[in-house]
Amino acid sequence: MTTLLIRNARITTLDPRLPQADALAVVDGRIAAIGTEAQVRAGLTEVTVIDAGGRRLVPGLNDSHTHLIRGGLNYNLELRWDGLRSLSDAMAMLKAQVDNTPAPQWVRVVGGFTAEQFVEKRLPTLAEINAIAPDTPVFLLHLYDRALLNRAALRACGYDRNTPDPPGGQIARDSLGNPTGLLLAKPNALILYATLAKGPRLPIEYQANSTRHFMRELNRLGITSVIDAGGGFQNYPEDYQVIEQLHRDGELTVRIAYNLFTQNKGKEVQDFQHWSEILTPRQGDDLLRHNGAGEMLVFSAADFELFNEPRPELPAGMEPELEEVVKLLVEKRWPFRIHATYDESIDRILDVYEQVNREIPFDGLHWFIDHAETITPRNIDRISALGGGLAIQHRMAYQGEAFVQRYGADAARHTPPVRRMLQAGVPVGAGTDATRVASYNPWVALSWLVTGRTVGGLALYGEENLLEREEALRLWTQGSAWFSSDDGRKGTLAVGQLADFCVLSSDFFAVDDAAIADITSVLTVVGGRVVHGEGDFGPLAPTLPPAMPDWSPVNRFGGYHVGGAATGRVAHAHAHGHGAGACRTHGHGHAAAHAVPTDAPNAFWGALGCSCFAF
């Protein structure tokens, strides 16, 4: 491989032996030298030089809990509202996509946003959705709380007055018993993703294209590694064929360590027994590697995280079911993770773990609990004693208002208690739990860790539970590396470590708090290979083919909307169509900058915002 030299950079290494540098060299995919440019250049030959232009360079970000594999298979089908600050803009995007989507395809807005991020502080009504989409099925997922289906989607799913409510879910009905289009998790989200699974799927070659686009979107935000937590309706090995083929073809631009999520209630042990016969612990390489079991180990141990619903009580039979699975995993030396939101659930789970450990010692095996929003100091200490870790995500940035409404502001001040976790010395890794219950944008999560605010602006935490910016960055780099047993191999820019890093659009350590969530990467490097570039760095990145199919929302709208306004190709077209971004009909710049009068049809396009935006 060609030696790569990055010069004229403000490098944050996260290595206490050399915290800052201005140049680094990469040989054979690893950091070969770091320091001053003169020090780094010494002895180099045949070097490719990239001038960072004085920008901040940090280790590549590592999402310790996300759903890249599942998300990638569907990314090209999804209209993303992530980051938008105006429902009127969101609905205009929805109408434009409805008009561009051929039958029998659906238009899907699948999570990554919350009503609280909109200036209107609400979701669209079913009447509004039906008005703009009388014939095209529309599925809109809000967190794991509810889904809105228009009449066309109800017909496509076959939902009628005779369709029973599934366990833990509710189909809202009118006075005659007909479904209205509102599906509610009460509190089980199965009804939501089971309904989504009824929609058309992309053919496998399109799924590969979709996954490449999703990985490039993550690269755009500085992500170089993830730990994939599996997911509902994500079966192994069937749904892993695409990611494995991309790996064989050398087209992975994100390192992936994947956990396997049981899909068979009542047969969880059989799932893990079968998988343990065909996979060894950590099987794979630095780009694609098996990472163990979870986040679902047994269905009876899953406590759903809807803070607008009462805390669910785990069933009495949970302990023996979980014990059987964990014994198997420890015997096979499989790392494992488990979804647990509430301290009451964690308490019972740890009882099982401690019992298994007495019989079959964990003995350094990596295991961890995901989420842990209401964990107590006592259970943090129990995790520490067993050698476990805690993977946290910014779900409170999307559900903080609901949590405060149910449990009060005082309870929210340490939900989750990140500072207490760090003080206990427990390994802590940060992530997003994307793509449904929160956005995949790591800078939104970093903003939440530093400011303690939700995406709707609510201040949750006191100073005692906020992190300094370098502390937050460590959780997204060094911290997450532990959770795939990669500590000492990635997460720090030091000689011998994997050469994964990103050059930032703005200096994370200098911008105002309000601007953290708007940071992107202008240059992303994985193993010394440029995987994303913008501006002057654009020509260095490999060409990505258009999203497939050609009507994909990705081709028109892109992904996360940095800055709160619609971005991607539609924003570019809007600026060119109206000059300087102003609307010649209404004289406004962009609806997201205004408190849009959604009930004034003569001023705006009804509740749907300015109609010019859709074209």
LINKACOR-V557877 format. One record per pair of residues at least 24 apart in sequence whose C-alpha atoms are under 7 Angstrom apart, sorted by the first residue. I is the first residue (numbers start at 1). J is the second residue. D is the distance in Angstrom with one decimal. If there is no record, write none. Layout:
[[I/J/D] [I/J/D]]
//
This chain:
[[1/27/6.9] [1/28/5.6] [2/27/7.0] [2/47/6.5] [2/48/6.9] [3/27/5.0] [3/46/6.7] [3/47/4.8] [3/48/6.1] [4/47/5.7] [4/48/4.9] [4/49/6.1] [4/528/6.9] [5/47/6.5] [5/48/6.0] [5/49/4.8] [5/50/6.2] [6/49/6.0] [6/50/5.0] [6/51/6.0] [6/52/6.6] [7/37/6.3] [7/50/6.3] [7/51/5.1] [7/52/6.0] [8/51/5.7] [8/52/5.4] [8/53/5.8] [8/54/5.2] [9/52/5.1] [9/53/6.5] [9/54/4.7] [9/55/5.4] [9/56/6.1] [9/57/6.3] [10/54/6.0] [10/55/5.8] [10/56/4.6] [10/57/5.8] [11/56/5.9] [11/57/4.6] [11/58/6.0] [12/57/6.2] [12/58/5.2] [13/58/6.5] [13/59/6.8] [13/492/5.7] [13/493/4.6] [13/494/6.9] [14/492/5.5] [14/493/6.8] [15/492/6.0] [15/493/6.8] [15/494/6.6] [26/499/6.5] [26/528/5.9] [29/498/6.3] [29/499/5.6] [29/527/4.1] [29/528/4.7] [30/496/5.7] [30/497/5.5] [30/498/4.5] [30/499/4.5] [30/527/6.3] [30/528/6.8] [31/494/6.3] [31/495/4.8] [31/496/5.3] [31/497/5.7] [31/498/6.3] [31/499/5.2] [32/495/5.3] [32/496/6.3] [33/495/5.7] [34/494/7.0] [34/495/7.0] [55/503/6.4] [55/504/6.5] [56/503/5.8] [56/504/5.6] [56/507/5.5] [57/501/6.9] [57/502/5.6] [57/503/4.4] [57/504/6.2] [58/501/5.7] [58/502/5.7] [58/503/6.6] [59/477/6.7] [59/491/5.9] [59/492/6.0] [59/493/6.1] [59/500/6.1] [59/501/4.3] [59/502/6.3] [60/222/6.0] [60/223/5.8] [60/224/5.1] [60/477/6.8] [60/491/6.9] [60/500/5.0] [60/501/4.0] [60/502/5.6] [61/222/5.9] [61/223/4.5] [61/224/5.7] [61/225/6.5] [61/476/5.5] [61/477/5.4] [62/223/5.9] [62/224/6.2] [62/225/4.5] [62/226/5.2] [62/476/5.5] [62/477/5.5] [62/480/6.0] [63/225/6.5] [63/226/4.6] [63/227/6.2] [63/430/6.3] [63/431/4.4] [63/432/6.7] [63/476/6.6] [63/480/6.8] [64/226/5.7] [64/227/4.8] [64/391/6.6] [64/429/6.0] [64/430/5.8] [64/431/4.9] [64/480/5.2] [64/483/6.8] [65/227/5.5] [65/228/6.0] [65/229/5.8] [65/431/5.0] [65/432/6.1] [65/433/5.3] [66/226/6.9] [66/227/6.4] [66/228/5.2] [66/229/5.9] [66/431/6.8] [66/432/6.0] [66/433/4.5] [66/434/5.1] [67/228/5.1] [67/229/5.8] [67/230/6.2] [67/231/6.9] [67/433/6.8] [67/434/6.0] [67/435/6.5] [68/228/6.1] [69/228/7.0] [69/243/6.9] [70/234/6.6] [71/435/6.4] [72/210/5.7] [72/211/3.9] [72/214/5.5] [73/207/4.8] [73/210/5.9] [73/211/5.6] [74/207/6.9] [74/210/6.6] [75/210/5.6] [75/211/6.9] [75/214/6.2] [76/210/5.1] [76/547/6.5] [76/548/6.8] [76/552/5.5] [76/553/6.6] [76/554/5.8] [77/108/6.8] [77/552/5.9] [77/553/6.7] [78/108/5.1] [78/109/5.7] [78/110/6.5] [78/553/6.4] [79/108/5.9] [79/109/5.0] [79/553/5.4] [80/109/5.9] [80/559/5.9] [80/560/6.8] [81/112/6.9] [81/113/6.1] [82/112/5.2] [82/113/5.1] [82/439/6.0] [82/560/5.1] [82/561/6.2] [83/113/7.0] [83/560/6.0] [83/561/5.0] [83/562/6.4] [83/564/5.2] [84/118/7.0] [84/561/6.0] [84/564/4.5] [84/565/5.6] [84/566/6.5] [85/117/5.6] [85/118/4.4] [85/119/6.0] [85/564/5.0] [85/565/6.6] [85/592/5.6] [86/118/4.7] [86/119/5.5] [86/120/6.8] [86/591/6.8] [86/592/4.8] [87/118/5.6] [87/120/6.5] [88/607/6.6] [88/608/4.8] [88/609/4.2] [89/591/6.6] [89/592/7.0] [89/609/6.1] [91/608/5.3] [92/608/5.9] [92/609/6.3] [92/611/6.8] [92/613/6.5] [92/614/5.4] [93/614/6.1] [95/132/5.9] [95/614/6.9] [96/614/5.1] [96/615/7.0] [97/553/6.6] [98/133/6.4] [98/136/6.5] [100/551/6.3] [101/551/6.2] [103/136/6.9] [105/200/6.4] [106/136/6.3] [106/137/4.8] [106/138/5.7] [106/199/6.8] [107/137/6.3] [107/138/4.8] [107/139/6.4] [108/138/5.9] [108/139/4.9] [108/140/5.9] [109/139/6.3] [109/140/4.7] [109/141/6.1] [110/140/6.0] [110/141/4.9] [110/436/6.0] [111/141/5.2] [111/142/5.4] [111/143/5.4] [111/435/6.4] [111/436/4.0] [111/437/5.9] [111/438/6.7] [112/434/6.8] [112/435/5.7] [112/436/5.1] [112/437/5.9] [112/438/4.3] [112/439/4.0] [113/142/7.0] [113/438/6.2] [113/439/6.5] [114/142/6.4] [114/143/6.9] [114/398/5.9] [116/456/4.8] [117/455/5.5] [117/456/4.4] [119/595/6.4] [126/150/6.5] [143/436/5.9] [143/437/4.3] [144/185/6.9] [144/189/5.7] [144/437/6.0] [145/184/6.2] [145/185/5.4] [145/306/6.4] [146/183/5.4] [146/184/4.5] [146/185/6.0] [146/192/7.0] [147/182/5.9] [147/183/5.1] [147/184/6.7] [147/192/6.3] [148/181/5.6] [148/182/4.9] [148/183/6.5] [149/181/4.5] [149/182/6.4] [150/181/5.8] [151/181/6.8] [154/181/6.6] [157/198/6.4] [166/191/6.7] [187/304/6.4] [187/306/6.7] [187/309/6.5] [188/304/6.4] [206/548/5.6] [207/242/7.0] [208/242/5.7] [209/547/6.5] [209/548/6.5] [210/547/6.6] [210/548/6.9] [213/547/6.9] [215/253/6.2] [215/254/6.2] [216/532/6.8] [217/559/6.8] [219/524/6.1] [219/531/7.0] [219/532/6.0] [220/520/6.2] [220/521/5.4] [220/532/6.3] [221/441/6.6] [221/520/4.7] [221/521/5.3] [222/502/5.5] [222/520/6.6] [222/521/5.1] [222/524/6.0] [224/254/4.9] [224/255/6.2] [224/500/6.4] [224/526/6.1] [225/254/5.2] [225/255/4.4] [225/256/5.9] [226/255/6.2] [226/256/5.2] [226/257/6.5] [227/256/5.8] [227/257/4.7] [227/258/5.6] [228/256/6.7] [228/257/6.1] [228/258/4.5] [228/259/6.0] [229/258/6.4] [229/259/5.3] [229/294/6.6] [229/295/5.6] [230/258/7.0] [230/259/5.8] [230/260/5.5] [230/261/5.1] [230/295/6.8] [231/261/6.0] [232/263/6.7] [233/263/6.8] [235/263/7.0] [253/526/6.8] [253/531/6.0] [255/286/6.8] [255/287/4.4] [255/288/6.1] [256/287/5.9] [256/288/4.9] [256/289/6.4] [257/288/5.8] [257/289/4.7] [257/290/5.6] [257/291/5.4] [257/484/6.5] [258/289/6.4] [258/290/5.1] [258/291/5.1] [259/290/6.4] [259/291/5.0] [259/292/5.0] [259/293/5.0] [259/294/5.7] [260/292/6.4] [260/293/4.9] [260/294/5.5] [261/293/6.4] [261/294/4.8] [261/295/5.8] [261/296/5.1] [261/297/6.8] [262/296/5.9] [262/297/6.3] [265/299/5.9] [268/297/7.0] [268/298/6.0] [269/325/5.4] [281/333/6.8] [281/334/5.5] [291/335/6.6] [291/484/6.2] [292/334/5.1] [292/335/4.6] [292/336/5.3] [293/334/6.9] [293/335/6.3] [293/336/4.5] [293/337/6.3] [294/336/5.8] [294/337/4.9] [294/338/5.6] [295/337/5.1] [295/338/4.4] [295/339/5.3] [296/338/5.9] [296/339/6.4] [297/338/6.3] [298/322/6.0] [302/339/6.3] [302/340/6.5] [303/340/6.0] [303/341/6.3] [305/341/6.0] [307/399/6.8] [307/402/5.6] [307/403/5.1] [308/402/5.2] [308/403/6.7] [308/406/6.7] [314/345/6.9] [319/352/6.3] [323/352/5.9] [323/356/6.8] [327/356/6.3] [330/362/6.4] [333/365/6.8] [335/365/6.1] [335/366/5.1] [335/367/5.4] [336/366/7.0] [336/367/4.8] [336/368/6.7] [337/367/5.5] [337/368/4.8] [337/369/5.6] [337/370/6.8] [338/368/6.7] [338/369/5.1] [338/370/5.9] [339/369/6.2] [339/370/4.9] [339/371/6.6] [340/369/6.5] [340/370/6.0] [340/371/6.1] [340/372/5.8] [341/371/5.4] [341/372/4.6] [341/373/5.5] [341/374/6.8] [342/372/6.0] [342/373/6.3] [342/374/5.1] [342/375/6.3] [343/372/6.9] [343/374/5.3] [343/375/4.4] [343/376/6.3] [347/379/6.6] [372/416/6.5] [373/415/4.9] [373/416/4.0] [374/415/5.5] [374/416/5.7] [375/416/7.0] [380/421/6.5] [381/424/6.8] [384/426/5.5] [389/426/5.7] [389/427/4.7] [389/428/6.0] [390/427/6.3] [390/428/5.0] [390/429/6.6] [391/428/5.7] [391/429/4.8] [391/430/5.8] [392/429/6.3] [392/430/5.1] [392/431/6.2] [393/430/5.8] [393/431/4.7] [393/432/4.7] [393/433/6.2] [394/432/5.8] [394/445/5.3] [394/448/6.8] [395/437/6.8] [395/438/6.1] [396/454/6.8] [397/448/6.4] [397/453/6.5] [397/454/3.8] [397/455/5.5] [398/438/6.5] [398/454/6.1] [398/455/6.3] [400/454/6.3] [412/460/6.0] [412/461/7.0] [413/460/5.6] [413/461/4.3] [413/462/6.1] [414/461/6.5] [414/465/6.4] [417/465/6.6] [418/465/6.4] [419/465/5.3] [427/479/6.6] [428/475/6.4] [428/479/5.5] [429/475/5.0] [429/476/6.4] [429/479/4.5] [429/480/4.1] [430/475/5.3] [430/476/5.2] [430/480/6.2] [443/516/6.2] [443/517/4.6] [443/519/6.5] [444/517/4.6] [446/472/6.2] [447/516/5.6] [447/517/5.8] [451/513/6.8] [469/509/6.7] [498/527/5.9] [499/526/6.2] [499/527/4.6] [499/528/5.3] [500/525/5.4] [500/526/4.4] [500/527/5.5] [500/528/6.8] [501/525/5.4] [501/526/6.8] [518/562/5.3] [518/563/5.6] [565/592/6.0] [574/613/6.7]]
//
